[in-house]
């Protein structure tokens, strides 16, 4: 009996070891295809790898990216969401990729949420600021977008995207200035219109007041005439 038990333990250990080896082999093959930018070939190996070894965060990350490359956005989101709570040192990158997946689906709210989570996990993770800025442009939060763009340029001062970002910032600021000019002009126009209305009211009330005074004067004159009932005598 003891011999059978020992044999079972050995066989179980061998099976576990073989599974681990297979998972590692699948990951190695999947990673190789991934690095060669062959997502279709990489996908089955990476799927096998994450199924056999749920602790391999890199396999999950690669698989999510492969799904995105193959326009399997919902599958990518599922993979990222599954691994994000235990992302550890990869949390910023996983949250960032999850934000990208939601951005590609047109969901600016969730995209902003996960870019923010990436920034919270790593405040120096520059790409998250850039993409959150893009998301905030879409959601009309342009002041916040400018802040994100400026932070990105601070973290990546030599980015090849710098000229385009600076032009975009300048364009947004000009919009702010134009809006402020319109606001001032509208306020001045409203104030001038209010002054004209008040002037008209003053003129009308003054005219009515003068007419009232004239009416009162005529009325007082007629009331002051006394009747005379006697006869006139001529001498």
C-alpha contacts under 8 A as a table, 3 or more apart, distances in Angstrom:
res1	aa1	res2	aa2	distance
1	X	4	X	5.12
1	X	5	X	6.27
2	X	5	X	5.07
2	X	6	X	6.23
3	X	6	X	5.15
3	X	7	X	6.18
4	X	7	X	5.01
4	X	8	X	6.19
5	X	8	X	5.08
5	X	9	X	6.25
6	X	9	X	5.11
6	X	10	X	6.19
7	X	10	X	5.08
7	X	11	X	6.12
8	X	11	X	5.05
8	X	12	X	6.03
9	X	12	X	5.07
9	X	13	X	6.08
10	X	13	X	5.04
10	X	14	X	6.11
11	X	14	X	4.98
11	X	15	X	6.06
12	X	15	X	4.99
12	X	16	X	6.10
13	X	16	X	5.10
13	X	17	X	6.03
14	X	17	X	4.99
14	X	18	X	6.04
15	X	18	X	5.06
15	X	19	X	6.16
16	X	19	X	5.11
16	X	20	X	6.17
17	X	20	X	5.10
17	X	21	X	6.11
18	X	21	X	4.95
18	X	22	X	6.00
19	X	22	X	4.99
19	X	23	X	6.04
19	X	52	X	6.98
20	X	23	X	5.05
20	X	24	X	6.13
20	X	52	X	7.28
20	X	53	X	7.34
21	X	24	X	5.06
21	X	25	X	6.01
22	X	25	X	4.92
22	X	26	X	6.01
23	X	26	X	5.07
23	X	27	X	6.11
23	X	48	X	6.79
23	X	49	X	4.74
23	X	50	X	7.81
23	X	52	X	5.60
23	X	53	X	6.35
24	X	27	X	5.05
24	X	28	X	6.10
24	X	49	X	6.93
25	X	28	X	5.08
25	X	29	X	6.26
26	X	29	X	5.22
26	X	30	X	5.96
26	X	45	X	4.81
26	X	46	X	6.46
26	X	48	X	6.46
26	X	49	X	5.49
27	X	30	X	4.94
27	X	31	X	5.81
27	X	45	X	6.20
27	X	46	X	5.67
27	X	48	X	7.90
27	X	49	X	5.30
27	X	59	X	6.57
28	X	31	X	5.13
28	X	32	X	6.10
29	X	32	X	5.06
29	X	33	X	6.36
29	X	42	X	7.19
29	X	45	X	6.46
30	X	33	X	5.27
30	X	34	X	6.00
30	X	41	X	7.49
30	X	42	X	4.31
30	X	43	X	6.74
30	X	44	X	7.56
30	X	45	X	4.81
30	X	46	X	5.14
31	X	34	X	4.82
31	X	35	X	6.04
31	X	42	X	6.86
31	X	46	X	7.58
31	X	59	X	7.86
31	X	62	X	7.54
32	X	35	X	5.25
32	X	36	X	6.34
32	X	42	X	7.59
33	X	36	X	4.98
33	X	37	X	6.34
33	X	38	X	5.15
33	X	39	X	6.78
33	X	41	X	6.21
33	X	42	X	4.91
34	X	37	X	5.07
34	X	38	X	5.56
34	X	39	X	5.74
34	X	42	X	5.54
34	X	62	X	7.28
34	X	66	X	7.51
35	X	38	X	7.48
38	X	41	X	5.59
38	X	42	X	6.18
39	X	42	X	4.93
39	X	43	X	5.93
39	X	66	X	5.07
39	X	67	X	7.76
39	X	69	X	6.80
39	X	70	X	7.06
40	X	43	X	5.46
40	X	44	X	7.88
40	X	66	X	7.54
40	X	70	X	7.31
41	X	44	X	6.88
41	X	45	X	7.80
42	X	45	X	5.66
42	X	46	X	6.19
42	X	66	X	7.50
43	X	46	X	5.24
43	X	47	X	6.05
43	X	63	X	6.50
43	X	66	X	6.51
43	X	67	X	7.70
44	X	47	X	5.04
44	X	48	X	6.20
45	X	48	X	5.14
45	X	49	X	6.13
46	X	49	X	4.84
46	X	50	X	6.25
46	X	59	X	6.01
46	X	60	X	7.62
46	X	62	X	7.46
46	X	63	X	5.84
47	X	50	X	5.44
47	X	51	X	6.18
47	X	63	X	6.94
48	X	51	X	5.11
48	X	52	X	6.16
49	X	52	X	5.27
49	X	53	X	5.84
49	X	54	X	8.00
49	X	56	X	7.91
49	X	59	X	6.68
50	X	53	X	5.07
50	X	54	X	5.22
50	X	55	X	7.84
50	X	56	X	6.71
50	X	59	X	6.11
50	X	60	X	6.22
51	X	54	X	6.35
53	X	56	X	5.83
54	X	57	X	7.43
56	X	59	X	5.45
56	X	60	X	6.79
57	X	60	X	5.14
57	X	61	X	6.19
57	X	83	X	7.14
57	X	87	X	7.00
57	X	90	X	7.68
58	X	61	X	4.95
58	X	62	X	6.04
59	X	62	X	5.14
59	X	63	X	6.00
60	X	63	X	5.05
60	X	64	X	6.13
60	X	79	X	6.52
60	X	80	X	7.23
60	X	83	X	7.03
61	X	64	X	5.22
61	X	65	X	6.36
61	X	79	X	7.97
61	X	80	X	7.13
61	X	94	X	6.68
62	X	65	X	5.14
62	X	66	X	6.12
63	X	66	X	4.96
63	X	67	X	6.16
63	X	76	X	7.44
63	X	79	X	7.56
64	X	67	X	5.13
64	X	68	X	6.32
64	X	75	X	7.44
64	X	76	X	4.38
64	X	77	X	7.29
64	X	79	X	5.86
64	X	80	X	6.34
65	X	68	X	5.03
65	X	69	X	6.19
65	X	76	X	6.95
65	X	97	X	7.68
66	X	69	X	5.02
66	X	70	X	6.26
66	X	76	X	7.94
67	X	70	X	5.09
67	X	71	X	6.22
67	X	72	X	4.80
67	X	73	X	6.35
67	X	75	X	6.41
67	X	76	X	5.22
68	X	71	X	4.97
68	X	72	X	5.47
68	X	73	X	5.32
68	X	76	X	5.99
68	X	101	X	7.12
69	X	72	X	7.47
72	X	75	X	5.50
72	X	76	X	6.33
73	X	76	X	4.99
73	X	77	X	6.19
73	X	101	X	6.07
73	X	104	X	7.95
73	X	105	X	7.68
74	X	77	X	5.10
74	X	78	X	6.27
75	X	78	X	5.09
75	X	79	X	6.31
76	X	79	X	5.18
76	X	80	X	6.20
76	X	98	X	7.78
76	X	101	X	7.14
77	X	80	X	5.19
77	X	81	X	5.97
77	X	98	X	6.07
77	X	101	X	6.44
77	X	102	X	7.70
78	X	81	X	5.24
78	X	82	X	6.11
79	X	82	X	5.20
79	X	83	X	6.45
80	X	83	X	5.37
80	X	84	X	5.76
80	X	94	X	6.21
80	X	95	X	7.51
80	X	97	X	7.70
80	X	98	X	6.07
81	X	84	X	5.26
81	X	85	X	7.51
81	X	98	X	7.56
82	X	85	X	7.16
83	X	86	X	5.75
83	X	87	X	5.99
84	X	87	X	4.78
84	X	91	X	6.20
84	X	94	X	6.27
84	X	95	X	6.83
85	X	91	X	7.96
86	X	91	X	7.68
87	X	90	X	5.08
87	X	91	X	4.39
87	X	94	X	7.11
88	X	91	X	5.44
89	X	92	X	7.43
90	X	93	X	5.40
90	X	94	X	6.08
91	X	94	X	5.17
91	X	95	X	5.96
91	X	118	X	6.73
91	X	121	X	6.44
92	X	95	X	5.27
92	X	96	X	5.97
92	X	117	X	7.09
92	X	118	X	3.98
92	X	119	X	6.73
92	X	120	X	7.86
92	X	121	X	5.32
92	X	122	X	5.93
92	X	125	X	7.33
93	X	96	X	4.99
93	X	97	X	6.16
93	X	118	X	6.68
94	X	97	X	5.19
94	X	98	X	6.13
94	X	118	X	7.69
95	X	98	X	4.94
95	X	99	X	6.13
95	X	114	X	5.20
95	X	115	X	6.39
95	X	117	X	6.27
95	X	118	X	5.12
96	X	99	X	5.02
96	X	100	X	6.31
96	X	114	X	6.21
96	X	115	X	5.25
96	X	117	X	7.86
96	X	118	X	5.48
96	X	128	X	6.06
97	X	100	X	4.90
97	X	101	X	6.23
98	X	101	X	5.04
98	X	102	X	6.38
98	X	111	X	7.35
98	X	114	X	6.44
99	X	102	X	5.23
99	X	103	X	6.05
99	X	110	X	6.76
99	X	111	X	4.07
99	X	112	X	6.75
99	X	113	X	7.33
99	X	114	X	4.88
99	X	115	X	5.44
100	X	103	X	4.92
100	X	104	X	6.19
100	X	111	X	6.50
100	X	131	X	7.86
101	X	104	X	5.25
101	X	105	X	6.59
101	X	111	X	7.59
102	X	105	X	5.04
102	X	106	X	6.41
102	X	107	X	5.27
102	X	108	X	7.08
102	X	110	X	6.22
102	X	111	X	5.10
103	X	106	X	5.03
103	X	107	X	5.48
103	X	108	X	5.85
103	X	110	X	7.83
103	X	111	X	5.24
103	X	135	X	7.31
104	X	107	X	7.53
107	X	110	X	5.82
107	X	111	X	6.17
108	X	111	X	4.94
108	X	112	X	5.94
108	X	135	X	5.77
108	X	136	X	7.65
108	X	138	X	7.28
108	X	139	X	6.83
109	X	112	X	5.31
109	X	113	X	6.28
110	X	113	X	4.86
110	X	114	X	6.26
111	X	114	X	5.45
111	X	115	X	6.15
111	X	132	X	7.47
111	X	135	X	7.05
112	X	115	X	5.20
112	X	116	X	6.05
112	X	132	X	5.69
112	X	135	X	6.37
112	X	136	X	7.43
113	X	116	X	5.20
113	X	117	X	6.32
114	X	117	X	4.77
114	X	118	X	6.15
115	X	118	X	5.03
115	X	119	X	6.32
115	X	128	X	5.28
115	X	129	X	7.35
115	X	131	X	7.38
115	X	132	X	5.84
116	X	119	X	5.04
116	X	120	X	6.15
116	X	128	X	7.44
116	X	132	X	7.47
117	X	120	X	4.99
117	X	121	X	6.16
118	X	121	X	5.12
118	X	122	X	6.16
118	X	123	X	7.82
118	X	125	X	7.32
118	X	128	X	6.55
119	X	122	X	4.97
119	X	123	X	4.67
119	X	124	X	7.14
119	X	125	X	6.12
119	X	128	X	6.36
119	X	129	X	7.36
120	X	123	X	5.73
122	X	125	X	5.45
123	X	126	X	7.94
124	X	155	X	6.90
125	X	128	X	6.00
125	X	129	X	7.38
126	X	129	X	5.46
126	X	130	X	6.70
126	X	151	X	7.77
126	X	152	X	5.27
126	X	155	X	6.02
126	X	156	X	6.90
127	X	130	X	5.11
127	X	131	X	6.21
127	X	152	X	7.18
128	X	131	X	5.29
128	X	132	X	5.87
129	X	132	X	5.12
129	X	133	X	6.01
129	X	148	X	5.05
129	X	149	X	6.58
129	X	151	X	6.86
129	X	152	X	5.64
130	X	133	X	5.13
130	X	134	X	6.45
130	X	148	X	6.29
130	X	149	X	5.68
130	X	152	X	5.84
131	X	134	X	4.94
131	X	135	X	6.19
132	X	135	X	4.90
132	X	136	X	6.12
132	X	145	X	7.25
132	X	148	X	6.98
133	X	136	X	5.08
133	X	137	X	6.30
133	X	144	X	7.18
133	X	145	X	4.11
133	X	146	X	6.88
133	X	147	X	7.81
133	X	148	X	5.20
133	X	149	X	5.98
134	X	137	X	5.16
134	X	138	X	6.69
134	X	145	X	6.84
135	X	138	X	5.26
135	X	139	X	6.50
135	X	145	X	7.89
136	X	139	X	4.89
136	X	140	X	6.08
136	X	141	X	4.95
136	X	142	X	6.26
136	X	144	X	6.90
136	X	145	X	5.35
137	X	140	X	5.18
137	X	141	X	5.85
137	X	142	X	5.39
137	X	145	X	6.05
138	X	141	X	7.62
141	X	144	X	5.62
141	X	145	X	6.26
142	X	145	X	4.75
142	X	146	X	6.19
142	X	172	X	7.24
143	X	146	X	5.23
143	X	147	X	6.49
144	X	147	X	5.09
144	X	148	X	6.36
145	X	148	X	5.09
145	X	149	X	6.21
146	X	149	X	5.06
146	X	150	X	6.12
146	X	169	X	6.06
146	X	172	X	7.78
147	X	150	X	5.19
147	X	151	X	6.23
148	X	151	X	5.09
148	X	152	X	6.17
149	X	152	X	5.05
149	X	153	X	6.30
149	X	165	X	6.91
149	X	169	X	7.64
150	X	153	X	5.14
150	X	154	X	6.23
151	X	154	X	4.99
151	X	155	X	6.27
152	X	155	X	5.14
152	X	156	X	5.86
152	X	157	X	7.88
153	X	156	X	4.85
153	X	157	X	4.85
153	X	158	X	7.79
153	X	159	X	7.30
153	X	162	X	6.85
154	X	157	X	5.46
156	X	159	X	5.39
157	X	162	X	7.39
158	X	162	X	7.08
159	X	162	X	5.36
160	X	163	X	7.30
161	X	164	X	5.57
161	X	165	X	6.19
162	X	165	X	5.08
162	X	166	X	6.00
163	X	166	X	5.16
163	X	167	X	6.20
164	X	167	X	5.10
164	X	168	X	6.17
165	X	168	X	5.01
165	X	169	X	6.13
166	X	169	X	5.03
166	X	170	X	6.09
167	X	170	X	5.05
167	X	171	X	6.09
168	X	171	X	5.02
168	X	172	X	6.20
169	X	172	X	5.16
169	X	173	X	6.13
170	X	173	X	5.11
170	X	174	X	6.14
171	X	174	X	5.13
171	X	175	X	6.30
172	X	175	X	4.95
172	X	176	X	6.30
173	X	176	X	4.89
173	X	177	X	6.18
174	X	177	X	4.92
174	X	178	X	6.04
175	X	178	X	5.00
175	X	179	X	6.05
176	X	179	X	5.09
176	X	180	X	6.18
177	X	180	X	5.03
177	X	181	X	6.18
178	X	181	X	5.02
178	X	182	X	6.13
179	X	182	X	5.03
179	X	183	X	6.07
180	X	183	X	4.96
180	X	184	X	6.18
181	X	184	X	5.14
181	X	185	X	6.11
182	X	185	X	5.05
182	X	186	X	5.96
183	X	186	X	5.10
183	X	187	X	6.09
184	X	187	X	5.07
184	X	188	X	6.11
185	X	188	X	5.04
185	X	189	X	5.99
186	X	189	X	5.01
186	X	190	X	5.98
187	X	190	X	5.05
187	X	191	X	6.04
188	X	191	X	5.00
188	X	192	X	6.04
189	X	192	X	5.08
189	X	193	X	6.05
190	X	193	X	5.07
190	X	194	X	6.07
191	X	194	X	5.01
191	X	195	X	6.14
192	X	195	X	5.00
192	X	196	X	6.17
193	X	196	X	5.04
193	X	197	X	6.15
194	X	197	X	5.08
194	X	198	X	6.09
195	X	198	X	5.03
195	X	199	X	6.03
196	X	199	X	5.01
196	X	200	X	6.13
197	X	200	X	5.09
197	X	201	X	6.11
198	X	201	X	4.96
198	X	202	X	6.02
199	X	202	X	5.00
199	X	203	X	6.11
200	X	203	X	5.07
200	X	204	X	6.09
201	X	204	X	5.12
201	X	205	X	5.99
202	X	205	X	5.20
202	X	206	X	5.94
203	X	206	X	5.07
203	X	207	X	6.08
204	X	207	X	5.04
204	X	208	X	6.13
205	X	208	X	5.00
205	X	209	X	5.96
206	X	209	X	4.94
206	X	210	X	6.20
207	X	210	X	5.16
207	X	211	X	6.24
208	X	211	X	5.07
208	X	212	X	6.07
209	X	212	X	5.08
209	X	213	X	6.29
210	X	213	X	5.10
210	X	214	X	6.33
211	X	214	X	5.17
211	X	215	X	6.21
212	X	215	X	5.13
212	X	216	X	6.19
213	X	216	X	5.09
213	X	217	X	6.26
214	X	217	X	5.08
214	X	218	X	6.39
215	X	218	X	5.31
215	X	219	X	6.18
216	X	219	X	5.08
216	X	220	X	6.10
217	X	220	X	5.19
217	X	221	X	6.32
218	X	221	X	5.17
218	X	222	X	6.45
219	X	222	X	5.40
219	X	223	X	6.20
220	X	223	X	5.09
220	X	224	X	6.19
221	X	224	X	5.21
221	X	225	X	6.87
222	X	225	X	5.60
223	X	226	X	7.83
